[in-house]
Amino acid sequence: MARRRARVRAELLLPALQVAKDQGQLATYDPVLLARLIMSMIIQAITWWLEYDEPGPDVMAEHILYLLGRGLPAWLLA
């Protein structure tokens, strides 16, 4: 049941990711996989926030959008 819900949520991102792929913005990346990865990150952040109740929702959203927009720093992956 949880997997089905995650798949349905990820499918909400697919149209935008497919448009990006069609416009050449995703190179060879798989829109389905990207949708699942993005949704997993969001679900994990919500789970963490519910457990710790901080920072506030605006700060959580800011952090998620930062990672989605800029990715992980290169030094972290070296």
Residue pairs with C-beta under 8 A, 6 or more apart in sequence:
6 36
6 39
6 40
6 43
7 36
9 39
9 43
10 32
10 35
10 36
10 38
10 39
11 35
12 35
13 34
13 35
13 38
13 39
14 31
14 32
14 35
17 26
17 31
17 34
17 35
18 31
20 26
20 31
21 29
21 31
26 34
38 68
41 64
41 67
41 68
42 64
45 60
45 63
45 64
46 60
49 55
49 57
49 60
